[in-house]
Amino acid sequence: MSREMQRLRAEHAALVTLSRIILGMTASPSPPGPDDLASARGQLREALVRHLKCEDWILYPRLMATGDAELMRITREFEIEMGSLAADFAAYDEKWTRDRVAADWAGFRRETKIVFDLLAMRIEREERELYPLADTLYASAAVLGPPVMDGSTISS
């Protein structure tokens, strides 16, 4: 497996861990310390943005460049869906300021569960459907020899 795919999978694991931490905080009937919640949310936001950039700038273009019609169709489907999820997450994150979380803890808890369930489903689908295709692509490329170093790897 390529270093790029290893990194993307590690980022998925980090996103799942951070999501579980935040969901654990929202299991309480009262809000945790605002700094604790803000820190966890900030870490999740940064990890998600970094991960999405890696997919958008490296993975998707490489998969689209294969010329394989089915792989291109699946990749485009994921790109479209991710754009929606990324926008939904950004709206959620912007909406739930510290003050708003404190004022509507029950609403924050509900909306967090919905958004994080969508994120978890997306990660699971990528791991099940998209990443195995990328692994096959990278394995095929390895048979052809080392890639041209063009500075476009996410592990550089």
LUMGU-237187 format. One line per 4 residues: number of its first residue (from 0); their letters; for each residue x, z, y of N, C-alpha, C, O. Coordinates in steps of 0.1 Angstrom, whole numbers, plus 2048, in hexadecimal, padded with zeros to 3 digits. Each point is the difference from the previous one (the first is absolute). Example, Ala and Ser with C-alpha at 12.3 -4.5 7.8 and 13.67 -1.06 7.14 Angstrom:
<kollums>
0> as> 884/84E/7C7/7F7/800/80C/809/800/80C/80A/807/800 ~ 7F2/7F2/80B/809/800/80B/7F8/808/80B/805/801/80B
</kollums>
This chain:
<kollums>
0> msre> 808/800/7F4/7F8/800/80C/809/800/80C/80A/806/801 ~ 7F2/7F3/809/808/7FF/80C/7FF/80D/808/7F7/808/7FF ~ 813/7F9/80A/801/80C/809/7F4/800/809/7FB/80B/803 ~ 800/7EA/801/7F5/7FF/809/7F3/806/7F9/7F9/808/806
4> mqrl> 805/7F4/7EE/7F4/805/7F9/802/80F/7FD/7F6/807/800 ~ 816/7FD/7FD/802/80F/7FE/7FD/807/80C/7F9/80B/800 ~ 80B/7F0/80C/7FD/807/80C/7F1/800/803/7FB/80A/805 ~ 7FE/7EB/7F9/7F2/800/803/7F9/80A/7F7/7F6/806/804
8> raeh> 80E/7FB/7EF/7F9/809/7F7/803/80F/805/7F8/808/7FF ~ 814/7FA/805/804/80E/805/7F8/803/80C/7FB/80B/802 ~ 802/7EB/807/7F8/802/80C/7F2/804/7FB/7F9/808/806 ~ 802/7F1/7F0/7F2/803/7FB/800/80F/7FB/7F6/807/804
12> aalv> 814/7FD/7F5/800/80E/7FB/800/809/80C/7FA/80B/7FF ~ 80E/7F2/80B/800/809/80C/7F3/800/807/7FB/80B/804 ~ 7FE/7EA/7FD/7F3/800/806/7F6/808/7F8/7F8/807/806 ~ 808/7F8/7ED/7F7/808/7F7/803/80F/802/7F7/807/802
16> tlsr> 816/7FC/7FF/803/80F/801/7FB/805/80E/7FA/80B/801 ~ 809/7ED/809/7FB/805/80E/7F1/800/801/7FB/809/806 ~ 7FF/7EE/7F3/7F1/800/800/7FB/80C/7F9/7F6/807/805 ~ 810/7FD/7F0/7FC/80C/7F9/802/80C/808/7F8/80A/800
20> iilg> 813/7F7/807/802/80B/809/7F5/802/80A/7FB/80B/802 ~ 802/7EA/805/7F6/800/80A/7F2/803/7FA/7F8/808/805 ~ 805/7F2/7F0/7F3/803/7F9/7FF/80F/7FC/7F6/806/800 ~ 816/7FF/7FC/800/80E/7FD/7FD/809/80C/7F9/80A/7FF
24> mtas> 80C/7F2/80C/7FD/807/80C/7F1/7FF/804/7FA/80A/805 ~ 800/7EB/7F8/7F2/7FE/804/7F6/806/7F6/7F4/801/802 ~ 812/804/7F3/7F7/807/7F6/7FC/80E/805/7F6/805/7FB ~ 811/800/80F/7FC/80D/806/7F4/7FE/809/7FF/7F7/807
28> pspp> 7F9/813/7F9/7F4/800/809/804/801/80F/7F8/7FD/808 ~ 814/808/7FA/804/801/80E/80E/7F8/802/807/7FF/7F6 ~ 7FB/7FC/816/80C/7F8/802/80D/808/7FE/800/80C/803 ~ 80A/7EE/7F8/80E/806/800/805/801/80E/7FA/7FC/809
32> gpdd> 813/809/7F8/806/800/80D/801/7F2/805/804/7F7/7F8 ~ 7F9/807/814/801/7F2/805/80D/7F9/7FF/801/7F4/7FE ~ 80A/814/803/80D/7F9/7FF/803/7FC/7F1/806/7F5/7FE ~ 7F5/812/7F9/802/7FC/7F2/7F9/7F3/7FD/805/7F7/7FA
36> lasa> 7EE/809/80A/7F8/7F4/7FE/806/7F4/807/801/7F5/7FB ~ 803/80D/812/805/7F5/808/80D/7FB/7FA/803/7F4/800 ~ 805/815/7FB/80D/7FC/7FA/7FD/7F7/7F3/807/7F6/7FF ~ 7F1/80F/7F9/7FD/7F8/7F3/7F9/7F3/804/804/7F5/7FA
40> rgql> 7F3/80A/80F/7FA/7F4/804/80B/7F6/807/7FF/7F4/7FD ~ 80A/812/80A/80A/7F7/806/809/7FB/7F6/804/7F4/801 ~ 800/813/7F5/808/7FB/7F5/7F9/7F5/7F8/806/7F6/7FD ~ 7ED/80C/801/7F8/7F6/7F9/800/7F3/808/802/7F5/7FB
44> real> 7FB/80D/812/7FF/7F4/809/80D/7F8/800/800/7F4/7FE ~ 80B/813/803/80D/7F9/801/803/7F9/7F2/805/7F5/800 ~ 7F8/812/7F5/803/7FA/7F3/7F7/7F4/7FE/804/7F6/7FA ~ 7EF/80B/80A/7F7/7F5/7FE/804/7F4/809/800/7F4/7FB
48> vrhl> 803/80E/811/805/7F5/809/80C/7F9/7FB/801/7F4/7FF ~ 809/814/7FC/80C/7FA/7FB/7FD/7F8/7F3/805/7F5/7FF ~ 7F3/810/7F9/7FC/7F9/7F3/7F9/7F3/803/803/7F6/7FA ~ 7F3/80B/810/7F9/7F3/803/809/7F6/806/7FE/7F4/7FD
52> kced> 80B/810/80B/80A/7F6/806/808/7FA/7F5/802/7F4/800 ~ 802/813/7F6/808/7FB/7F5/7F8/7F6/7F8/805/7F5/7FD ~ 7EF/80E/801/7F7/7F6/7F9/7FD/7F4/808/802/7F5/7FC ~ 7FB/80D/811/7FC/7F5/809/80C/7F7/803/7FE/7F3/800
56> wily> 80E/812/802/80B/7F9/804/809/7FA/7F5/807/7F6/802 ~ 7F8/811/7F2/809/7FC/7F5/7F8/7FB/7F4/802/7F5/7FC ~ 7F7/814/7FE/7F9/7FE/7F3/7F6/7F4/801/802/7F6/7F9 ~ 7F5/80B/810/7F6/7F5/801/806/7F2/803/7FC/7F7/7F9
60> prlm> 80C/808/810/806/7F3/803/808/7FA/7F4/7FF/7F5/7FD ~ 808/814/7FC/807/7FB/7F4/7F6/7FC/7F5/803/7F6/7F9 ~ 7F2/811/805/7F7/7FC/7F6/7F9/7F3/804/7FD/7F8/7F8 ~ 800/807/815/7F9/7F4/805/809/7F3/7FF/7FC/7F5/7FE
64> atgd> 811/80E/803/80A/7F5/800/802/7FA/7F2/807/7F6/7FE ~ 7F4/810/7F8/802/7FB/7F2/7F9/7F3/7FD/805/7F8/7F8 ~ 7F1/805/810/7F8/7F4/7FD/7F7/801/7F5/7F8/7F6/7FD ~ 808/815/7FC/7F6/802/7F4/7F3/803/806/7FE/80A/807
68> aelm> 7F8/7ED/7F6/7F3/801/807/7F9/80D/7FD/7FA/806/809 ~ 806/7FF/7EA/7FA/80D/7FD/807/80C/807/7F9/808/805 ~ 814/7F8/7FB/807/80A/806/7FD/800/80F/7FF/80B/806 ~ 801/7EA/800/7FD/7FF/80E/7F2/805/803/7FE/806/80A
72> ritr> 7F8/7F6/7EE/7F2/805/802/800/80F/7FF/7F9/806/809 ~ 80D/800/7ED/7FF/80E/7FF/807/807/80B/7FC/80A/805 ~ 810/7F1/7FF/807/806/80B/7F8/7FF/80D/7FF/80A/807 ~ 7FB/7EB/7FC/7F7/7FF/80C/7F5/809/7FF/7FC/806/80B
76> efei> 7FE/7FC/7EA/7F5/80A/7FE/805/80E/804/7F9/807/807 ~ 812/7FD/7F4/806/80D/803/803/801/80F/7FE/80B/806 ~ 808/7EB/800/803/800/80E/7F3/802/809/800/809/809 ~ 7F6/7F0/7F3/7F3/802/808/7FA/80E/7FE/7FC/806/80A
80> emgs> 804/7FF/7EA/7FB/80D/7FD/808/80B/807/7FB/809/806 ~ 812/7F5/7FA/809/80A/806/7FE/800/80F/801/80B/806 ~ 7FD/7EA/800/7FE/800/80E/7F4/808/804/800/807/80A ~ 7F6/7F8/7EE/7F4/808/803/803/80F/7FE/7FC/808/808
84> laad> 80B/7FB/7ED/803/80E/7FD/809/806/80B/7FE/80B/804 ~ 80C/7ED/800/809/805/80A/7F8/802/80D/803/80A/807 ~ 7F4/7EE/7FD/7F8/802/80C/7F7/80C/7FF/7FF/808/809 ~ 7FB/7FA/7EB/7F8/80B/7FD/808/80D/802/7FB/80A/806
88> faay> 811/7F6/7F4/808/80C/801/804/803/80E/800/80B/804 ~ 804/7EA/803/804/802/80E/7F5/806/809/802/809/808 ~ 7F1/7F2/7F5/7F5/805/808/7FD/80F/7FC/7FD/808/809 ~ 804/7FB/7EA/7FE/80E/7FB/80B/809/807/7FC/80A/805
92> dekw> 810/7F2/7FB/80B/808/805/7FF/802/80F/802/80B/805 ~ 7FA/7EB/802/7FE/801/80F/7F4/809/803/800/807/80A ~ 7F5/7F7/7EE/7F4/808/803/802/80F/7FE/7FB/808/808 ~ 80D/7FC/7EE/801/80E/7FD/80C/807/806/80A/802/7FA
96> trdr> 7F4/800/813/80A/808/808/800/80E/7FB/7F7/805/7FA ~ 813/803/80A/800/80F/7FD/7F3/806/805/7FA/808/7F9 ~ 802/7F5/813/7F4/806/806/7F3/7FC/7F8/7F8/809/7FD ~ 808/7EB/7FF/7F4/7FB/7F9/7FF/806/7F2/7F6/804/7FB
100> vaad> 816/7FD/7FF/800/807/7F2/7FB/80E/801/7F8/804/7F8 ~ 80D/803/812/7FC/80E/802/7F1/801/803/7F9/80A/7FC ~ 802/7ED/80C/7F2/800/804/7F6/7FC/7F4/7F5/804/800 ~ 810/7F3/7F7/7F7/7FB/7F6/808/7FF/7F2/803/7F6/7FB
104> wagf> 801/816/801/807/801/7F3/7F9/7FA/7F4/806/7F9/7F8 ~ 7ED/809/807/7F8/7FA/7F5/800/7F1/801/802/7F9/7F6 ~ 7FD/801/816/800/7F2/801/80E/7FA/7FD/801/7F6/7F9 ~ 80A/811/80B/80D/7FC/7FD/802/800/7F1/806/7F7/7FA
108> rret> 7F6/813/7FF/801/802/7F2/7F9/7F4/7F9/806/7FA/7F7 ~ 7EE/803/80D/7F9/7F5/7F9/807/7F3/802/802/7F8/7F7 ~ 801/805/816/806/7F3/803/80E/7FF/7FA/804/7F5/7FB ~ 804/815/804/80D/800/7FA/7FE/7FD/7F1/808/7F7/7FB
112> kivf> 7EF/80E/7FE/7FD/7FD/7F2/7FD/7F2/7FE/806/7F9/7F7 ~ 7F2/801/811/7FC/7F2/7FF/80C/7F7/802/803/7F7/7F8 ~ 805/80B/813/80B/7F8/803/80B/801/7F6/806/7F6/7FC ~ 7FD/816/7FF/80A/802/7F6/7FC/7FB/7F3/809/7FB/7F8
116> dlla> 7EA/805/804/7FB/7FA/7F4/803/7F1/801/804/7FA/7F6 ~ 7FA/7FF/815/802/7F2/802/80F/7FD/7FE/804/7F6/7FA ~ 804/812/80C/80F/7FF/7FF/804/801/7F2/809/7F8/7FB ~ 7F2/812/7FE/804/802/7F2/7FC/7F4/7F7/807/7FC/7F7
120> mrie> 7ED/7FF/80B/7FB/7F4/7F9/809/7F4/802/803/7F9/7F7 ~ 801/806/816/809/7F5/803/80E/801/7F9/805/7F6/7FB ~ 800/816/806/80D/802/7F9/7FF/7FD/7F1/809/7F9/7FA ~ 7EC/80C/800/7FF/7FE/7F2/7FE/7F1/7FD/806/7FB/7F6
124> reer> 7F3/7FD/812/7FE/7F2/7FE/80D/7F9/801/803/7F7/7F8 ~ 805/80C/812/80D/7FA/802/809/802/7F4/807/7F7/7FB ~ 7F9/816/800/808/803/7F5/7FC/7F9/7F3/808/7FC/7F8 ~ 7EB/802/807/7FA/7FA/7F4/800/7F0/801/803/7FA/7F5
128> elyp> 7FB/801/816/7FE/7F1/801/80B/7F9/807/805/7F6/7FB ~ 7FF/80E/811/809/7F9/808/80F/802/7FD/808/7F7/7FE ~ 7FC/815/800/80E/803/7FD/805/7FB/7F3/80B/7FB/800 ~ 7ED/805/7F6/805/7F9/7F3/803/7F1/803/809/7FB/7FA
132> ladt> 7EF/7FF/80E/803/7F2/803/80D/7FE/808/808/7F7/7FD ~ 7FA/812/80C/80D/800/808/80B/803/7F6/80B/7FA/802 ~ 7F4/80F/7F5/80A/803/7F6/804/7F4/7F8/80C/7FD/7FE ~ 7EA/7FB/7FE/802/7F4/7F9/808/7F6/808/809/7F9/7FC
136> lyas> 7F3/806/811/807/7F7/809/80E/803/802/809/7F8/7FF ~ 7FA/815/803/80E/805/802/808/7FE/7F3/80B/7FC/800 ~ 7EE/806/7F4/807/7FE/7F3/804/7F2/7FF/80B/7FC/7FB ~ 7EC/7FB/808/802/7F1/7FF/80B/7FC/80A/809/7F8/7FC
140> aavl> 7F8/80E/80F/80A/7FD/80A/80E/804/7FB/80A/7FA/802 ~ 7F6/812/7F7/80C/805/7FB/806/7F7/7F6/80D/7FF/7FF ~ 7EB/7FB/7F9/805/7F6/7F6/807/7F4/806/809/7FB/7FB ~ 7F2/802/811/806/7F5/807/80D/803/807/807/7F7/805
144> gppv> 7FC/816/7FC/80D/804/807/7FD/809/80C/7F4/802/803 ~ 816/802/803/7FE/809/80C/7FA/7F9/80B/802/7F4/802 ~ 7F6/814/806/7F9/7FA/80B/80A/7FD/80B/80B/806/801 ~ 7F1/7F1/808/808/7FD/80C/7FE/80C/809/7F5/804/802
148> mdgs> 816/801/803/7FF/80B/809/7FC/7FB/80E/808/7FB/808 ~ 7EB/807/7FB/7FB/7FB/80D/7FC/80C/809/7FA/7FE/80A ~ 809/80E/7F2/7FC/80C/808/7F2/803/7FF/7FB/808/808 ~ 7FD/7F2/7EF/7F2/803/800/7FB/809/7F5/7F4/801/7FD
152> tiss> 815/807/7FE/7FC/80A/7F6/7FD/80D/807/805/803/80A ~ 7F1/804/7F0/7FC/80C/806/80A/80B/7FD/7FF/80B/805 ~ 80A/7F3/7F1/809/80A/7FC/80D/7FF/807/80A/807/7FE ~ 7F8/7EF/80B/80C/7FE/807/802/80B/80B/80A/800/807
</kollums>
